[in-house]
């Protein structure tokens, strides 16, 4: 116990420990928008209290603002309808969402000649015969 007390009261520890705390305080100061040289001095002088004060101080850094120029352009909204389609055996499948139908067409699971229907349509139509095909603009034409 006595030897442990001798180590803690050794002059080199008394000098080294405040310098270490000062270094930690100086390292943390720029993250709060503060001068690291000033906070090295304060951290060395005040010890852990200096580090605690710095931690509790509000940041001087300007808050990051998101501007419209940094945001990605908005994606066009795909109207969500429920679609039905006829498979190769002319069996009715569905309902599936517009995005799922688009995905199936893009992946080639359904050919563009597939007959589709939703509640806004009077009759079944081939995908290629639809007049409002905004949701299919990126689907490559495929022959089957």
PALODO-560894 format. One record per residue: y, z, x of N, C-alpha, C, O in turn. Coordinates in steps of 0.05 Angstrom, whole numbers, plus 32768, in hexadecimal, padded with zeros to 4 digits. Layout:
// PALODO-560894
YZXYZXYZXYZX/...
//
This chain:
// PALODO-560894
7FE880008011800080008000801980008011802C7FF2800C/801980108026802F8012803880337FF78047804A7FEF804B/801D7FEA804E80207FD0805C802B7FBA804A803A7FA98053/80257FBC803080307FA9801D804E7FAD801A805D7F998018/80567FC5801980737FCC801780827FC3803080987FBA802E/80757FC5804780817FBC806080857F9E806080997F94806A/80727F8F805480757F728053808C7F6A8041809C7F588048/808F7F77802A80A47F70801680BF7F78802180D37F6C8018/80C17F8B803280DB7F94803C80E27F88805880F67F8E8064/80D17F77806180D57F6A807B80EF7F59807980F37F4C8064/80FF7F58808E81197F4A808D81167F2C808781277F20807A/81017F1F809180FE7F03808C80F87EFD806E81017EE98064/80EA7F0E806180E57F0B804480FF7F0F803581047F018021/810F7F22803D81287F288030813B7F108032814C7F0D8021/81397F00804781497EE8804A813C7ED0803C814A7EC0802F/81237ECD804081147EB6803781127EB4801881157E9F800C/810D7ECA800B81097ECA7FEE81227EC17FDF81207EB07FCD/813A7ECB7FE581527EC07FD781577EA37FDD81607E947FCB/81507E997FF581547E7D7FFB81417E6C7FEB81487E567FE2/81287E757FE681157E677FD6811F7E657FB9811D7E507FAC/81287E7C7FAE81337E7C7F93814B7E6A7F91814F7E5B7F7D/815C7E6A7FA681747E587FA6816B7E3B7FA681787E2B7F99/81567E347FB5814C7E197FB681427E107F9A81477DFA7F91/81337E227F8D81297E1B7F7281417E177F5F81417E057F4E/81557E287F61816C7E267F4F817B7E0C7F5581847DFE7F42/817E7E057F6E818C7DEC7F76817C7DD47F6C81887DC07F64/81627DD67F6C81517DBF7F6381537DBB7F4581527DA57F3C/81567DD17F3681577DD07F1981737DC97F0F81767DBE7EF9/81887DCF7F1E81A47DCB7F1681AA7DAE7F0D81B77DAB7EF8/81A27D997F1B81A97D7E7F12819D7D777EF781A87D667EE9/81877D837EF0817A7D7D7ED6818B7D887EC081887D807EA9/819D7D9B7EC681AF7DA67EB281CB7D9B7EB581DE7DA37EA7/81CF7D887EC881E97D7C7ECD81FB7D8E7EDD82147D8D7EDA/81F07D9F7EED81FF7DB37EFC81FE7DAC7F1A81ED7D9D7F23/82127DB77F2982147DB27F4681FE7DC17F5581FD7DD97F54/81EC7DB37F6381D67DC17F7181DF7DD37F8881D27DE77F8D/81F57DCC7F9681FE7DDC7FAC82097DF77FA282037E0C7FAE/82187DF67F8C82237E0F7F80820C7E207F77820C7E387F7A/81F87E147F6A81E27E237F5F81CE7E2C7F7481C07E407F70/81CD7E1F7F8B81BE7E2A7FA281CB7E447FAB81BD7E587FB0/81E57E447FAD81F37E5D7FB581EF7E737FA081E87E897FA7/81F27E6C7F8781EF7E807F7281D27E8A7F7081CD7EA27F6C/81BF7E787F7381A37E7F7F72819C7E927F89818C7EA47F86/81A77E8C7FA181A27E9D7FB881AF7EB97FB581A37ECD7FBB/81C77EB97FAA81D67ED27FA681CA7EE37F8F81C77EFB7F92/81C47ED67F7981BB7EE57F61819D7EE67F5E81937EF67F4E/818E7ED67F6D81717ED77F6C81677ECB7F5181727EB77F47/81537ED87F4681477ECE7F2D815B7ECF7F1681587EBF7F03/816E7EE07F1781837EE17F0281937EC77F02819A7EBD7EED/81997EBC7F1A81A77EA27F1B81977E8C7F0F81A17E7B7F01/817D7E8C7F14816B7E777F09816A7E7B7EEA816A7E677EDC/81697E937EE081697E987EC481837E8F7EB781827E837EA1/81997E957EC381B37E8C7EB881B47E6E7EB681BD7E637EA2/81AC7E607ECB81AC7E437ECB819A7E397EB581A17E257EA7/81837E457EB181707E3C7E9C817D7E3F7E8181787E2E7E6F/818C7E547E7C81987E5A7E6281B17E4A7E5D81B97E477E45/81BE7E407E7181D77E307E6D81D17E167E5F81BC7E0A7E64/81E37E0C7E4E81DE7DF27E4281E27DDC7E5781F07DDF7E6A/81D57DC67E5281D77DAF7E6481F27DA27E6281FE7DA07E4D/81FD7D997E7982167D8A7E7A82117D6B7E7982247D5C7E77/81F87D647E7A81F17D477E7981F77D3C7E5E81F27D497E4A/82027D237E5D82067D177E4281EC7D127E3581D87D0A7E41/81EB7D167E1B81D37D107E0C81CE7CF27E0B81E17CE37E07/81B57CEB7E0D81AE7CCF7E0C81B17CC57DEF81A67CD07DDD/81C27CB07DEC81C67CA57DD281B77C8B7DD081B87C7A7DE2/81AA7C877DBA819B7C6E7DB581AE7C5B7DA881B87C607D91/81B37C457DB581C57C317DA881B47C1B7D9C819C7C187DA2/81C17C0C7D8B81B37BF67D7E81A97BE17D9281967BD37D8C/81B77BDF7DA881AF7BCB7DBC81957BD27DCB81887BC17DD5/818E7BEC7DCB81767BF47DD9815E7BF57DC781477BF77DD0/81627BF47DAD814C7BF47D9A81407BD87D97814E7BC47D99/81267BD77D93811A7BBC7D8F81237BB17D7481297BC17D62/81247B977D72812C7B8B7D5881187B937D4281007B967D47/81227B977D2A81107BA07D1580FD7B897D0E81047B727D0E/80E57B917D0880D07B7E7D0080D47B787CE380DA7B897CD3/80D07B5F7CDB80D27B587CBF80BD7B677CAE80A67B6A7CB7/80C67B717C9880B47B807C8680A17B6C7C7980A97B587C6E/80877B737C7A80737B637C6C806F7B707C5180677B887C4F/80747B627C3B80707B6E7C2180537B767C1E80417B667C23/804E7B8E7C1580337B987C1380287B907BF7802F7B9C7BE3/80167B7D7BF780087B757BDF7FEB7B797BE57FE27B7B7BFC/7FDC7B7A7BD07FBF7B7B7BD47FB47B607BCE7FB97B547BB9/7FA47B567BE17F9A7B3B7BE07F7C7B3C7BDB7F6E7B4F7BE3/7F727B277BCE7F557B237BCA7F507B077BD67F617AF67BD6/7F387B047BE07F317AEA7BEC7F147AE37BE57F047AF57BDE/7F0D7ACA7BE77EF27AC17BE37EE57ABB7BFE7EF07AAD7C0E/7ECD7AC77C027EBF7AC37C1B7EB07AA87C1B7EB37A997C08/7E9F7AA37C2F7E917A8A7C317E7E7A857C197E797A6E7C13/7E757A9A7C0C7E637A987BF67E727A987BDB7E667A9B7BC6/7E8D7A957BDC7E9F7A967BC57E9D7AB17BB67EA07AB27B9E/7E977AC67BC57E977AE17BB97EB27AEE7BBE7EBD7AEC7BD4/7EBD7AFA7BAA7ED77B077BAB7ED67B207BBD7EC47B317BBA/7EE87B227BD07EEB7B387BE27F077B447BDF7F1A7B367BD8/7F0A7B5D7BE57F247B6A7BE47F247B817BD17F0F7B887BC6/7F397B8E7BCE7F547B877BD77F587B8E7BF47F4C7BA27BFE/7F697B7F7C027F727B857C1D7F907B827C1E7F9C7B737C0E/7F9D7B907C307FBA7B8F7C337FC27B757C407FB27B667C4B/7FDC7B6F7C3D7FE77B577C4A7FE37B587C687FDB7B447C74/7FE77B6F7C747FE47B707C927FC77B6D7C997FC17B617CAE/7FB47B777C897F987B737C8F7F907B567C8C7F807B4B7C9C/7F9A7B497C777F957B2C7C737F9F7B1C7C8B7F927B0A7C95/7FB77B237C947FC37B157CAB7FB27B197CC47FAD7B077CD3/7FA97B327CC87F977B387CDF7F7D7B287CDE7F757B1E7CF2/7F717B277CC67F587B187CC37F5C7AFB7CC97F4B7AEE7CD5/7F727AF07CC17F787AD37CC67F7E7ACF7CE37F747ABB7CEF/7F8D7AE17CF07F937ADE7D0C7F7A7ADF7D1D7F777AD07D31/7F687AF17D177F507AF57D267F3B7ADF7D217F267ADE7D2E/7F407ACF7D0D7F2D7AB97D077F167AC27CF57F037AB37CF1/7F177ADB7CEB7F027AE47CD97F037AD67CBE7EEF7AD37CB0/7F1A7ACC7CB77F1E7ABC7C9E7F2B7AA27CA67F3F7AA27CB4/7F217A8B7C9D7F2E7A727CA47F477A6E7C927F497A7B7C7D/7F597A5D7C9A7F717A587C8B7F6B7A4A7C707F7C7A487C5F/7F537A407C6D7F4B7A337C547F407A477C407F367A3F7C2B/7F407A617C467F367A757C347F487A767C1B7F607A747C1D/7F3B7A797C047F497A7D7BEB7F527A9A7BE97F417AAC7BEC/7F6B7A9E7BE27F767AB97BE07F857ABC7BC57F8D7AA87BB9/7F887AD57BBC7F967ADA7BA37FA27AF67BA47F967B087BB0/7FB97AF97B977FC47B147B927FD07B147B767FD17AFF7B69/7FD97B2B7B6D7FE17B2D7B517FFA7B1D7B4A80007B1A7B32/80097B137B5D80207B037B5880197AE57B55802A7AD57B4E/80007ADE7B5A7FF87AC27B597FE97ABC7B3F7FDC7ACE7B34/7FEC7AA37B367FDD7A9C7B1D7FC07A947B247FAE7A9C7B15/7FBC7A857B3A7FA17A7C7B417F9C7A817B5E7FAD7A887B6E/7F827A7E7B657F7A7A817B817F857A697B907F857A527B86/7F8E7A6D7BA97F987A587BBA7F8E7A5B7BD67F887A717BDF/7F8C7A447BE47F857A457C007F9D7A517C0F7FB47A4E7C07/7F987A5E7C257FAD7A6A7C357FC17A547C3D7FD97A587C3C/7FB77A3D7C457FC87A277C4D7FD97A1C7C377FED7A0E7C3C/7FD27A217C1E7FE07A167C077FF57A2A7BFC80047A237BE9/7FF77A417C07800A7A557BFD80277A4C7C04802B7A427C1B/80397A4E7BF280557A477BF780647A5D7C0580767A577C15/805E7A767BFF806B7A8C7C0C80587A987C21804A7AAB7C1C/80587A8B7C3980467A947C4E80537AA27C65804B7AA07C7C/80697AB17C5F80777ABF7C7480657AD17C8480687AD47C9C/80527ADD7C7780407AF07C84802C7AE27C95801D7AEF7CA5/802A7AC77C9380167AB87CA280237AA77CB880157A977CC5/803C7AAA7CBD804A7A987CD0803D7A977CEC803E7A827CF9/80327AAD7CF480277AAE7D1080097AA77D117FFD7AA97D26/7FFE7AA07CFA7FE17A997CFA7FDD7A7C7D017FE87A6B7CF4/7FCD7A777D167FC97A5B7D1E7FB87A4D7D097FA67A587CFD/7FBD7A337D057FAD7A247CF27F927A1E7CFF7F907A187D16/7F7D7A227CEF7F627A1D7CF97F537A0B7CE57F567A0E7CCD/7F4379FA7CEF7F3479E87CDF7F1779F27CDD7F0B79FA7CF1/7F0D79F37CC47EF179FB7CC07EE279E77CAF7ECA79EB7CAA/
//
